Amino acid sequence: MNPRAAGPPWRASFLSETLSLQRLKAESWGGLLTAHRSWIRRRGVLDRASLRRLLDAPLAAPFVLARIGCDGSPIAETWPGYIDLYDKAEVPALIGKRFEEHPLPGFSMRTAEGFQAADRDGKPRLELMEAVVRPADGETVRLRYHRLLLPWRAEDGTHFVASLSRQIWRRASACPTC
C-alpha cells in the first residue's frame, strides 16, 4: 500500500492469461524465442557453469531466476536491471527472498503463481500479463507484458524457473488511489 495515497487500502489488480507457445514461432519474439529454443536444446537442465555465472552476478542477469523452495515458493536468485518496479537501493535485498516477502506483496504473490505452475507442470508457459502496480515511493502504473516461464533442473536436482518478459506497454494509471 502507498502510505501517501488517500482512500481505501490498495489491492493489486492483476490479470494473467496463458498463451500457446506456438505464438513464439509466428511472431517476432526475439529473446523469448531464443530462450525457449535453448531450454528445448538443453532439455530443461541447467548446467553448473551457467548456474554459477548467473548466481555470481545476480543483478547482471538477463532474466529473473527463481529457485523453488521445498514448499513450492519461488525465491529470487537473480534480478535484471530492466525490471524497475523497486527503488535501486531495494533490489539487492530481493535476492534470496521469497516473492511473498518482496516490497509489493500483492503483485509478487500473484506473479509467483506462474512460477509455481511452471515448476509443477515441468513445462514452459507463455503468459500475457496485465497489472496495476503502485510502488511505495512512486506513481501507480499499469503494465502489460508477455512473460515466458521456463522450468529448469540443476544437475543436483534443485528446481529453478526462469522468467523472461517483453513489455508491451507501461502507462501511468488513471486511478489515484489504486
Secondary structure, DSSP 8 states (H G I E B T S, - for coil): --TTS-SS----EEEEEEE-TTHHHHS--THHHHHHHHHHHHTTEE-HHHHHHHHHSTTS-SSEEEEE-TTS-EEE----TT--SS-TTTHHHHTTSBGGGSSSHHHHHHHHHHHHHHHHHTS-EEEEEEEEE--TTS--EEEEEEEEEEEEEETTS-EEEEEEEEEEEEEE-S-TT-
